Amino acid sequence: MNPVTETPESQVNGMTTTTVPPGSALKAKSRPRKAPELQTVERRNWLIHLHYVRKEFDLCKHLIREQLEETRGMCEYANYVQGLILRQEGKIQESFELFQLCNILNPSSVENIKQMARALFLLGRHKLAVEAYLQAEDKLDKPDWELHHNLGVCYLHLKDYDGSREQLMFALEQNKHHQTFAVLAKLYLLVNDVSSAISTYRAAIEYFPENGDLHTALGLLYMQTGKYQQAFEHLGTTLTFDPNNTRAILAAGSMMQSHQDFDVALAKYRVAAQSIAESPPLWNNIAMCFFGKRKYVASISCLKRANYLAPFDWKILYNLGLVHLTMQQYTSAFHFLSAAVNLRPTKGHIFMLLAISLTYLDDEENARQAYEQAVRLEERDPSICLNYGIFLHNHNDKEGAIKMINEFEVRMVKFRHATGADLDTEIIENGAKLASLLGVDGSVFRKKPGRTRLDAQDETVLLEKTASVTDTLKPVEESVCQSPPPVPTAIPELNPSEVPDAGNTAVLVPPMEALTLEEPPAFVSDSSNARGKFLASARLQFQEDESKVTDTENKKETPNSGFAEYSDDIFD
């Protein structure tokens, strides 16, 4: 029996439905197919860049690894970004090799050559870095201020100051950048041209009036040249824009401390201590504020902490010797002063205090040698000659004492002409007393009318650990006693302090990021007035006049001021 043939329309439960027979010619609507992935070398570059700028380096390195496996290491951008990441991790040599590979893959790229030069700069191979930058310059169609800036920095490290100045000036013609101004100012300081450095900073401030680092560096230079009003104005401008700028706070505190305003200086240091609690210069300055307030135990405590943080800082050791000498702890004073003189054997004032401590330790021969060394090393400070003259008088060497009192007169006259100020009153009185005992004319010891110099080192400045550059530079060498002002154009020493920042973009980060110091300037305080009162005449008495001088007067010590030296680590 033949089966019933179903028609396209059949009744189901009394309803007519349409059915699609098997093998119908009707086609179902198809979905659009996904486009095939193109196996290009650069297909992940956008994703690598996205993770890199977000500083998601783990994901970035994972993508780079996959990309390099697929392309067998032929992806230029993946190698480029991996080189940037390795440089940030401190792997400079590996980074340099990757940039070399990028240069092989794309010899026409200027960025690859600039990154190679950057890596060579960070490795300290400045001559090769210069060659690489010059090679990149040949391939440029138009001048690149950043390249010339970096060339100037390299020439600066090679001590080619003329070439460095030429490159930096050309970079400023192309683009006014605050780092270029700062490096140019540092260059002028290295060649003892303080006025040009000040002019450079002033020009920079015209373009960047809210840059606190520039104001701070200029303020420190004004302090070095003795222009305290202008220095205070620029430091105040820095604190207006950045109230927590530790360099400016320390500089302002140093100025107040040098004018014996210890309470205000301590208030400034208290603010700075919240940010740089482990700073040796900060604790040293705090200690000398306490020393000026005659709180010697607190001063020693702070100095011990500073010495723990910086055991090879000769100024801290000098201050420790000074405070112990004030407290009549001569053995301890000798210990710290010996350490200081071993670290800095060219400072005559250390030998002077060492001679005083040796005198109290009854070591006449070594004390005499220390005084001779002090007079030979320090040719401007009158107090050393007076101390030595009193020592010789007390040991019955009248001829040598007369020679020293004459030298003291000569130095005092030069000091008056150079500074327009007079020495401390006690120094002049003791000089007149010694002259009368030796039968020497003491007319030069009449106190000059006018201002008395409170601090022989008010104008001493650090050109910085800066400017900050800070630095970095070591402080300018100045006398640590009441003495004529130090030469403001002394050449500071370069003091590399940190591995330069590797940069976190594909564009070359200027090397000046590597030259700024994070450490604030080192403000090293001593007490010049206290040291002036530490003349041998105040502690080493005239033995032939003991009947006129009481034992209490023989022991008198009235240190009442602290002065601050400071360094600006502008750039390393």
C-alpha positions in Angstrom: 0.0 0.0 0.0 1.5 3.3 -1.0 2.0 5.8 1.7 0.0 9.0 1.7 1.9 11.7 0.0 2.0 14.9 2.2 1.5 18.1 0.6 3.4 21.3 1.6 0.3 22.2 3.5 -1.1 19.7 6.0 -3.6 20.0 8.7 -2.4 19.6 12.3 -5.1 19.7 14.9 -7.4 21.2 12.3 -4.9 23.9 11.4 -3.0 24.3 8.2 0.8 24.6 8.5 3.6 25.1 6.0 6.5 22.7 6.2 9.8 22.8 4.5 10.4 19.5 2.8 13.9 17.8 3.0 16.2 18.9 0.3 14.5 22.2 -0.1 16.2 24.7 -2.2 15.7 27.4 0.4 19.0 28.5 2.0 19.3 29.6 5.6 20.7 33.1 6.1 24.4 32.8 6.8 26.5 34.9 9.3 29.3 37.2 8.2 32.6 35.5 8.5 35.4 37.0 10.7 38.2 38.6 8.8 41.4 36.6 8.8 44.2 37.9 11.2 47.1 39.4 9.3 50.4 38.0 10.5 52.2 41.3 10.4 55.3 42.2 12.4 53.6 45.3 14.0 50.2 43.9 14.8 50.8 44.1 18.6 52.6 47.4 18.7 49.6 49.4 19.8 48.9 47.0 22.7 52.6 47.0 23.8 52.6 50.8 23.8 49.3 50.9 25.8 50.7 48.7 28.6 54.1 50.6 28.5 52.6 54.1 29.0 50.5 52.6 31.8 53.7 51.2 33.4 52.3 47.7 33.3 55.7 46.3 32.6 54.9 42.7 33.4 52.1 42.5 30.8 54.2 44.5 28.4 57.1 42.1 28.7 54.8 39.2 28.2 53.4 40.7 24.9 56.9 41.5 23.8 58.0 38.0 24.4 55.1 36.6 22.3 55.7 39.2 19.5 59.4 38.4 19.3 58.7 34.6 19.2 56.4 35.1 16.3 58.7 37.4 14.4 61.9 35.6 15.4 63.2 38.8 17.0 62.6 41.0 14.0 60.1 43.4 15.5 61.8 46.7 15.9 59.2 48.3 18.2 59.1 45.3 20.6 62.9 45.4 20.9 62.8 49.2 21.4 60.3 49.1 24.2 62.1 46.2 25.9 65.3 48.3 25.8 63.4 51.2 27.6 62.1 48.8 30.2 65.5 47.3 30.8 67.0 50.7 31.2 64.5 51.6 33.8 65.4 48.4 35.6 69.1 49.5 35.7 70.2 47.0 33.1 72.0 49.6 30.9 74.3 47.2 29.0 71.4 44.9 28.0 69.4 48.0 27.0 72.2 49.3 24.8 72.5 45.9 23.0 68.7 46.0 22.2 69.0 49.5 20.8 71.9 48.3 18.7 69.6 45.6 17.3 66.9 48.2 16.6 69.5 50.2 14.7 70.4 47.2 12.6 66.7 46.5 11.8 66.1 50.2 10.9 69.4 52.0 10.2 67.5 55.2 9.1 65.8 55.8 12.5 67.4 58.7 14.4 65.6 57.7 17.6 67.5 54.4 17.8 70.8 56.2 17.5 69.8 58.7 20.2 68.8 55.9 22.5 72.1 54.2 21.9 73.9 57.5 22.8 71.7 57.8 25.9 72.8 54.3 27.0 76.4 55.1 26.4 76.1 58.3 28.4 74.6 56.3 31.3 77.5 53.8 31.1 79.9 56.7 31.4 81.3 56.3 27.9 80.9 60.0 27.0 83.2 60.1 24.0 81.2 57.3 22.3 78.0 59.1 23.3 79.2 62.2 21.6 80.0 60.3 18.4 76.6 58.7 18.5 74.8 62.0 18.9 76.9 63.6 16.1 75.9 60.6 13.9 72.2 61.2 14.8 72.6 64.9 14.0 73.8 64.1 10.5 70.6 62.3 9.8 68.3 65.0 11.0 66.5 67.3 8.6 66.1 70.1 11.2 67.9 71.0 14.4 66.8 69.0 17.5 67.3 71.0 20.8 67.3 67.9 22.9 70.1 66.4 20.9 72.2 69.5 21.3 71.3 69.7 25.0 72.6 66.1 25.5 75.7 66.9 23.5 76.4 69.8 25.8 76.0 67.6 28.9 78.5 65.1 27.4 81.0 67.8 26.6 80.6 69.0 30.2 81.6 65.6 31.6 84.5 65.6 29.2 85.5 69.0 30.5 85.3 70.5 27.1 83.7 73.7 28.4 83.8 75.7 25.2 82.1 72.9 23.2 79.6 72.4 26.0 78.7 76.1 26.1 78.3 76.2 22.3 75.9 73.3 22.2 73.9 74.5 25.2 73.5 78.0 23.7 72.4 76.5 20.4 69.9 74.3 22.2 68.5 77.4 23.9 68.1 79.1 20.6 66.0 76.2 19.4 63.9 75.8 22.6 64.0 77.5 26.1 64.1 74.7 28.6 64.8 75.1 32.3 67.2 72.1 32.4 69.3 73.6 29.6 69.5 76.9 31.6 70.5 75.0 34.7 73.3 73.1 33.0 74.6 76.3 31.4 74.7 77.9 34.8 76.6 75.0 36.2 79.1 75.3 33.4 79.7 78.9 34.3 80.3 77.9 38.0 82.8 75.4 36.9 84.8 78.1 35.2 84.5 80.4 38.1 82.2 82.8 36.4 79.6 83.4 39.1 78.2 86.6 37.6 77.4 84.7 34.3 75.8 81.9 36.3 73.6 84.4 38.1 72.6 86.1 34.8 71.7 82.7 33.4 69.5 81.9 36.3 67.8 85.3 36.0 67.2 84.7 32.3 65.7 81.3 33.1 63.4 82.7 35.7 62.0 85.1 33.2 60.8 82.1 31.1 59.9 79.9 34.1 58.8 82.3 36.9 57.2 79.5 39.0 60.2 77.0 38.9 61.2 76.6 42.5 64.5 74.9 41.7 65.7 77.8 39.6 64.7 80.3 42.4 66.5 78.2 45.0 69.7 77.9 43.0 69.7 81.6 42.3 69.1 82.3 46.0 72.1 80.2 47.0 74.3 82.0 44.5 73.2 85.3 45.9 74.1 84.0 49.4 77.5 83.1 48.1 78.1 86.6 46.9 76.8 88.2 50.1 73.5 89.6 48.6 71.3 88.2 51.3 68.3 90.4 50.6 68.0 89.1 47.0 68.7 85.6 48.2 65.9 85.8 50.7 63.5 87.1 48.1 64.2 84.2 45.8 64.0 81.6 48.6 60.8 83.2 49.7 59.4 82.9 46.1 60.3 79.2 46.1 58.5 78.6 49.4 55.5 80.5 48.0 55.1 78.1 45.2 56.3 75.0 47.2 56.1 75.4 51.0 57.6 72.0 51.5 60.7 72.6 49.3 63.4 71.3 51.6 66.3 73.0 49.8 64.7 76.4 50.2 63.7 75.6 53.8 67.3 74.7 54.7 68.7 77.7 52.9 66.3 80.1 54.7 67.1 78.4 58.0 70.8 78.7 57.3 70.5 82.4 56.8 68.5 82.9 60.0 71.0 80.7 61.9 73.9 82.8 60.6 72.3 85.8 62.1 71.9 84.1 65.5 68.1 83.7 65.1 68.3 80.1 66.3 64.6 79.6 67.3 63.3 80.6 63.9 66.0 78.4 62.2 65.0 75.5 64.4 61.3 76.0 63.4 62.4 75.8 59.7 64.4 72.7 60.3 61.5 71.1 62.1 59.4 71.5 58.9 62.3 70.0 56.8 62.7 67.1 59.1 59.3 65.8 58.2 60.6 65.1 54.6 64.3 64.5 55.1 64.6 63.0 58.6 67.7 61.1 57.6 69.6 64.1 56.2 73.1 64.5 57.9 73.3 68.2 57.0 69.9 68.9 58.6 71.0 67.3 61.9 74.3 69.1 61.8 72.6 72.4 61.4 70.1 71.6 64.2 73.1 70.7 66.4 74.8 74.0 65.8 71.6 75.8 66.6 71.7 74.1 70.0 75.4 75.0 70.2 74.6 78.6 69.7 71.9 78.4 72.4 74.6 76.8 74.7 72.7 73.5 74.9 75.9 71.4 74.4 74.5 68.0 75.3 71.7 68.3 72.8 74.2 69.6 70.2 76.4 66.6 70.7 73.4 64.2 70.5 72.4 65.7 67.1 75.9 65.7 65.8 76.4 62.1 66.8 73.3 61.3 64.7 74.6 63.3 61.8 77.9 61.5 62.1 76.1 58.1 62.1 74.4 59.1 58.9 77.5 60.5 57.3 80.6 59.1 59.0 83.1 60.6 56.5 81.8 64.2 56.5 84.7 66.3 57.8 82.5 69.2 58.7 80.4 67.1 61.1 83.6 65.8 62.7 85.0 69.3 63.0 81.8 70.5 64.7 82.0 67.5 67.1 85.6 68.5 68.0 84.5 72.2 68.5 81.7 71.3 70.9 83.8 68.8 72.9 86.5 71.5 73.1 83.9 73.9 74.4 82.9 71.4 77.1 86.6 71.0 78.0 86.6 67.4 76.9 90.0 67.7 75.2 90.6 64.0 74.5 87.3 63.6 72.7 87.9 66.8 70.8 91.3 65.6 69.7 89.7 62.3 68.5 87.2 64.0 66.3 89.5 66.7 65.0 92.1 64.1 64.1 89.5 62.3 62.1 88.5 65.6 60.4 92.1 66.5 59.5 92.7 63.1 58.0 89.7 63.6 55.7 90.5 67.2 54.9 94.2 67.9 55.5 94.1 71.2 53.6 91.9 73.0 56.1 94.0 75.3 58.4 91.2 75.8 60.9 91.1 72.2 61.8 94.8 72.3 62.6 94.1 75.4 64.8 91.5 73.6 66.9 93.7 70.6 67.0 96.6 72.7 68.3 94.4 74.1 71.1 93.3 70.6 72.2 97.0 69.4 72.1 97.9 72.4 74.2 95.5 71.4 76.9 96.8 67.8 76.6 100.3 69.2 77.4 101.7 68.2 74.0 103.7 71.3 73.2 105.7 70.0 70.3 102.8 68.6 68.3 100.7 71.7 69.2 103.4 73.9 67.7 103.5 71.9 64.6 99.8 72.0 64.3 99.8 75.8 64.6 102.6 76.1 61.9 100.5 74.0 59.6 97.4 76.1 60.2 99.3 79.3 59.5 100.7 77.9 56.3 97.4 76.5 55.0 95.1 79.4 56.0 96.6 82.7 54.7 93.7 85.0 55.3 92.3 84.3 58.8 93.7 86.7 61.4 92.6 84.6 64.4 95.0 81.8 63.6 98.0 84.1 63.9 96.6 85.5 67.2 96.2 82.0 68.6 99.7 81.0 67.6 101.1 84.3 69.0 99.5 83.7 72.4 100.7 80.1 72.4 104.3 81.3 71.7 104.0 84.0 74.3 102.9 81.5 76.9 105.9 79.3 76.1 108.4 82.2 76.4 109.0 82.5 72.6 108.8 86.3 72.5 110.4 86.6 69.0 108.0 84.2 67.5 105.1 85.9 69.3 106.1 89.3 67.9 106.2 87.9 64.4 102.7 86.4 64.8 101.2 89.6 66.2 102.6 91.5 63.2 101.2 89.0 60.9 97.9 89.3 62.7 97.9 93.1 62.2 98.5 92.6 58.5 95.7 90.1 58.1 93.3 92.2 60.1 93.9 95.2 57.9 93.3 93.1 54.8 90.2 91.7 56.3 88.8 95.2 57.0 89.5 96.4 53.4 88.1 93.2 51.9 84.8 93.0 53.9 84.2 96.5 55.2 83.5 95.0 58.6 85.5 94.5 61.7 86.5 91.4 63.6 84.8 90.2 66.7 85.3 92.5 69.7 86.9 89.8 71.8 89.5 89.1 69.1 90.5 92.7 68.9 90.7 93.1 72.6 92.9 90.0 73.0 95.1 91.2 70.1 95.6 94.5 71.8 96.4 92.8 75.1 99.0 90.6 73.5 100.5 93.6 71.7 100.8 95.5 75.0 102.5 92.5 76.6 105.0 92.3 73.7 105.6 96.0 73.5 104.1 96.3 70.0 102.2 99.4 68.8 98.5 98.5 69.1 97.0 101.4 67.2 95.6 99.1 64.6 93.6 97.3 67.2 91.3 100.2 67.7 87.8 99.1 66.9 86.6 100.4 63.6 83.4 102.4 63.8 80.6 100.8 61.8 79.2 97.3 61.6 80.8 94.3 63.2 80.8 91.2 61.1 78.7 88.7 63.0 79.8 85.8 61.0 82.9 85.5 59.0 81.2 83.0 56.7 77.8 84.6 56.2 78.5 84.6 52.4 79.7 81.0 52.1 77.5 79.0 49.9 77.3 75.5 48.5 77.0 75.5 44.7 75.3 71.5 45.6 75.3 68.3 46.8 72.0 72.1 44.3 71.8 73.2 42.9 69.2 70.2 42.7 70.4 70.2 42.0 71.0 69.8 43.7 72.9 68.3 43.8 74.8 68.0 43.1 78.2 69.3 43.7 80.3 69.3 46.8 80.2 72.4 48.9 82.5 75.2 48.1 85.5 75.0 50.4 85.3 77.9 52.8 86.9 78.6 56.1 85.1 77.3 59.2 86.4 80.0 61.5 86.0 83.8 61.8 87.9 84.7 58.7 87.7 86.7 55.5 85.0 85.5 53.2 85.9 82.6 51.0 86.5 83.2 47.3 83.0 82.9 45.8 84.3 81.5 42.6 85.9 78.4 43.9 85.5 75.5 41.5 83.2 72.9 43.0 83.8 69.2 42.5 81.5 67.0 40.6 79.8 64.4 42.8 77.8 61.8 40.9 75.1 60.6 43.3 72.6 58.5 41.5 72.0 56.4 38.4 70.3 58.6 35.9 66.7 58.1 35.2 66.3 55.9 32.2 63.2 57.6 30.9 59.8 56.2 30.6 58.7 57.1 27.1 59.8 56.2 23.7 61.3 59.7 23.3 64.8 60.2 24.7 64.7 61.7 28.2 67.2 64.5 28.4 70.3 63.4 30.4 69.7 66.3 32.9 67.2 64.0 34.6 70.1 62.0 35.4 72.0 65.0 36.8 69.5 66.2 39.3 70.1 65.2 42.8 67.3 64.1 45.1 69.3 65.1 48.2 68.7 68.7 49.3 71.7 70.9 49.6 74.0 70.2 52.5 73.9 73.1 55.0 76.8 72.5 57.3 76.8 74.8 60.3 79.6 75.8 62.5 79.8 78.6 65.0 82.1 81.2 63.7 81.5 83.6 66.5 81.9 80.8 68.9 85.1 79.8 67.2 86.2 83.4 67.3 85.6 83.4 71.1 87.6 80.1 71.0 90.8 82.0 70.5 93.6 80.8 72.6 93.3 84.1 74.5 89.9 82.9 75.8 91.1 79.4 76.6 94.9 79.7 76.6 95.5 82.5 79.0 98.4 84.9 79.2 100.6 83.2 81.8 102.5 86.4 82.6 99.3 88.2 83.5 97.7 85.6 85.7 97.5 88.0 88.6 95.2 90.2 86.6 93.1 87.5 85.1 90.9 85.4 87.4 90.5 81.7 87.1 86.9 82.2 86.1 87.9 84.5 83.2 90.5 81.9 82.2 87.7 79.4 81.6 85.3 81.7 80.0 83.6 80.4 76.9 80.7 82.3 75.4 79.9 80.8 72.0 76.8 82.4 70.9 76.4 82.1 67.2 76.3 79.4 64.6 77.0 79.9 60.9 75.9 77.7 58.1 77.7 76.5 55.1 75.6 75.0 52.5 76.0 73.3 49.3 73.9 73.3 46.3 73.9 70.3 44.3 72.7 72.0 41.1 73.6 69.2 38.7 76.0 66.3 38.7 
